[in-house]
Amino acid sequence: MKIGVLALQGAVREHIRHIELSGHEGIAVKRVEQLEEIDGLILPGGESTTLRRLMDLYGFKEVLQNSDLPMFGTCAGLIVLAQDVEGESGYLKKLDITVERNSFGRQVDSFESELDIKGIAEDIEGVFIRAPHIAQVEEGVDVLSRVGDKIVAVKQGKYLGVSFHPELTDDYRVTEYFINHMIKKD
């Protein structure tokens, strides 16, 4: 399968590496037309306000809002997929969740934690950098993992969202899960 990574900012190369380690082709998506070539899309981390502005500038918002393309959002990508962000309305509104930005603290408060992610593994390394958490989930959203009492991974339909950066480790099992379980194979 061909899996795209929205290449407007963030760890694009690292996500493509995980896609390739999963046995699939990774494509850096820079133009809306490329969405027609892919089977799923990863929305990488970065700064969510900047990511939204770039998506508006390059015409991605409306196309992705109306698309049924499977999507996987990490950190800022999770924020972009959320129905609501505390204090404001969401952007793509693909996951019926409310997200709280920077809920683990500032850049200096970044940390790593071993995560038990339902359906994937009990020993996934999560890298949290100015990470959000999922403050509320609606019916139909499956909670996959928590750090303490904070939800950090969810799925709903063909959408997967995590608060952390799996691409910053050598462990590609979260990306592999997205490809093998969230994308319909013909």
Number of C-alpha atoms within 10 A of each C-alpha: 16 15 26 26 29 26 18 20 16 19 18 22 15 19 27 22 17 24 27 18 17 18 12 16 16 25 23 18 20 16 14 15 10 13 22 9 13 18 17 25 26 28 28 28 26 18 15 19 12 13 22 20 13 15 20 12 10 13 13 20 19 12 14 19 14 10 12 12 19 21 28 25 25 26 30 29 27 32 35 28 29 23 20 23 21 13 10 10 12 20 18 20 18 26 26 20 24 24 28 17 21 18 15 17 15 11 12 8 12 13 15 12 13 12 18 17 18 13 11 14 11 12 12 18 18 23 20 23 22 22 28 26 25 26 18 15 18 12 8 11 17 15 17 19 20 17 14 7 9 15 20 27 25 24 19 18 14 18 24 29 31 28 32 28 24 23 25 16 13 12 16 20 18 22 22 19 15 23 25 13 13 20 20 12 9 3
